[in-house]
């Protein structure tokens, strides 16, 4: 299994972006086995080993339109930052449970 970090430009209330619709489409699409959303404009999605960043980006682009975003392979074995305990617990539990590489 692989993990990808998706970060979106936050925009503003005038841009008309529907965050709820994006969240629903991203987190319920076939192929996303689990997801993380502890930061307002960031997600980590767990996908099959044969899925690459371009595939994830293509799907995100189909939902997000012209809004700026970044998709990057996430290494749950080499990370750091300041997050709530629940966020770290999710990362640490899922990297082992799903054998993320």
N, C-alpha and C positions, 0 to 999 in steps of 0.2 A: 504494500500500500504506500502511496505517496501523499504528502501534505503540501498544499499550496497556500501562500498568504496572498490575500486580495486586499488591496488598499485603494480606497476611492477618494477623490477630491471631495471635501465636505460640502462645497457649494454654499448656497444660502436659501432662505425661505422663498426667494423670488424665482429660483431656477425651476420650480415645479416638479422636481424629482420625487418620485413616490418610493420612499425608503421601505415602506411596508410591503409593497408589491415586489420590489427587488429581493428583499429578505425571503419572502415566500417562494419566489421562483428559484432562487439560488439554493435554498436549504431543502427543497422538496424534489429537485430534479433527479431523475434516475441516474445513478452513477456517483452521487455524493453520498458517501456512507455515514459520515458524521461531520459536524461543523462546530466552529468556535466563533463567538462574537462578543468578546468582552470589551472591545474598544469600538466607539461609535461608527467609525468608517473603515473597519478592518474585519476580515473574516479569515479563518483558517478552514480549509475544506480538505477532507480525506477522500481520496479517489483511488481507483485501481492503478496498478503499476504501469499499465500501458497508456495512461493519460498523461499528456505533457502540458507545459505552460501555454503553448499556443492553443490547444483545445480548450483549456479553461478560459483563456482570454477571449476566444471566439464566442463562447457561451455568454460570458459576462458582457461583452460588447453588444450581443443581441438583446440584452435586457437594459443595459445602461445607456445605449445610444452614444452621444458625443461627450458624455461626462468623462473626465480624465480618471484613469485607474492604472494600477500596477499589479501584475501577477508574478509572483516569485516563488520558487520552490523553497519550502520551509524546512529547516533542519531542526527537528525537535531534540536532537542530542547536543546541539551547540547553539545556545540562545541565552539572552540575558535581558533584563529590563526591570521595570517597576510595575507590577500588576497585582491584583487581588489574589489571595491564596487559591480561590476557586479556579481562576484562570490557569495558574501553574499546575494545579492538580489535574485539570483536564489534559493539558499538554503531556505531563509526565505519565498519566495513566494510559492515554491513547497511543503514545509512542511504543509502549511495550505491548499493549493489548492487540494492536493492529500491525506490529512489526514494521513500523514506518522506517523507510530508508531514505 
